[in-house]
Every structure is written in C-alpha cells, then in structure tokens.
Amino acid sequence: MICFGGSHAGAIEGAARVLKEDIHFVYVRSFPMPFVQANGCYRLHSTVVAEIERGRGPVFSVIGGNTHNVMGLVRHPTPFDFILPDQPELATDPKAEIIPYATIKAVLERRTQFAFDQLQALASRYRNCLFHVESPPPVRRRLILATPNRLTKQIEEHGLAPALLRYRLWRLHGTIIRSYCDKLGVPFIPVPPESIDKKGFLLAELTGNATHGNKKYGALVIARMKAAADDPSIRVRA
C-alpha cells in the first residue's frame, strides 16, 4: 500500500514499523512543490508521481487533516459556537455567539478548498486505486494540556476551545471532506469506531498529542486500510 499526505501519516508509519507492514509513505512536506497549477486545475508534480510510484498497490490519502483544529483548537478571542443539525441536543458554550451552521460550513469549506484541489490532483491520476482516510477524532482536554504542542503558547494565552465545539468542527470537517470524496468518486474511510469513546473523542490510550493519534491508533487505521483494499466491491488497481 501507499500512504500519501501530512502529519497524520506519522501514526500509521509508526504502526507499520511495529507490524512490519509493507506500506510506502510519501509526505507532502518532503517536496518544495508537490502540486502544480495549470488552467485552473492542480496536478501532481512529476517528482511526487515518481515517489508515489516507487510503491505498489492502492494509494491512501491523509491530506488536509487538521483544518478544523487550526480553526477551533484554541479558544477564539470572540468565542463562537454552532449547532450540528443531526445532534441539536448537544450543549453549546453559554459565553459564545451562536453562528448559523451554514455560515460555519461555508467558512470551513473555503479553508478546505486546497484539500479538494489536492484530492482532485490525486484522483486524476489514481482514481481507480485511491482512498481517503478520515482525520482522527478530537482529543480530550486533559490530554491536550498535558502534551506540549506547537499551539501551546496560544492555548496558554487564549485558552482551549470547548470540547463540544472541537467535536462539532471535527464532525463538520468530516462531512465536508466526505462530500469532496463523493464528488470525485474516492472511497472515504471513516475513523475506526473502536477508537472513539462514548462522547465521540479519541480514546486516551490511542492519543499521540493534541491533534494526532499514536501507533496504536495507526494500527487500527491500517486494519481499515487493508479491509478497504481487499473489498471486492471497490475497484482497486494493484
């Protein structure tokens, strides 16, 4: 298998080493120009194509996986919240301005537009063997505060966003990315259901840091990847 993307591939790579899985990892950050724009569309740079094709089997994308965290991990100076249409019973922040769902969705769609462009570039070349892996669930507050990360200073200054806002943004992010996959005909692999606690957060034993899973989480994802690759109902080019 081939895994292409950013930091979320780290948990999968760590698990692959332990499990001795034959997965070829290609990180976007390894290339000065991974995507090239022409005539309003993005395509993969030839150096990226060459690196991807050093591997064998289906391609699993983990790109664009932290936009919701960038938008809502740190408490906003002007606190905001919103309501998920399919979970209206969830409490909202009493100190926050309630923004219409459609408005939040439009903002997150704008911020994930490049993820769509990247997926489209991948799909244009690997459509018959491309999958996309959903971003990990949000992490519990105590685990974020206990683990230093690149946003620690901002969290110390502004505070951590409320748990349910972070959960809602993750859910909405998944909805948007799934819609991109549907539009492009790319199978979407949801997070392993056994990785989520009863409130929808990443289990403590599977948490790597504020925004990522660990090797144990990666192992669960690999199992989902292998199951998808072996599913005869999904056409895969070896």
Steps between C-alpha positions, in 0.01 A plus 500: 500500500597865459419772755514861379454814705608694802545460874214253551706245308745495793282277719445262209872488422585430864252213507625367167853470640377303801271279292753466217238606249616570146378859466682765298467845662514821297484829693383819330747706705792311342450684171552873433216496246283188533217644289505703180215723386410519132182630337333539837562139604763336718707200403774305675854611431696238309737451796205409722363259240839331478518462879144369532562247227801359681233325708247238397129466554222744583565859607360621834473875547531665842523856368319807634444348841543786746299791363233460768768510772655815356155656503386386841761345730592830665217701650415790269536855640133541412358163609269333249303179484245333273247218497535177306171429321516129585595557866308812605480376859872555564570792734657815362736743668284748702767769453520460124315655210299230320583515131268340243613154388498608135741784577747278686475242223574763234807622691635148546434420135709801397779389730494146365487599133868415456433153643243455223753621242756252634251214498397591147866491391541156658173373355585615150792255499403230750120503489467121474718432804463808722346513849479780755541441875300717742684715755522369859228596749560796732718450808382541857589827675725351769710320240545813290609704800738225612675475163710793371424588139551782253185674625590484871584872519172597334306268730673651804414850377143447377392168651388176342180500298207317664496124443164493326599776258809301407284191457251685279776644282652153455161359403438783254851465357434131439170579330667748266794275411263208443300718260820576307574127482147428377536766232829350382393136533759430771407251776503666844628294794346617830696484825503159667185492715688322780733803530224733623365532854128531575516879458671489161858572611820309432569242771782600736708192424490584128597868536835623374474876559250784472398419143635153416462136585787275609637171364212304656257724317705458183469123530120529505514723193722253316243229564234723344727575204566132437131417524418772247774385263369142520135592452395348166222757463762774463704494182871513585790501257797310647 
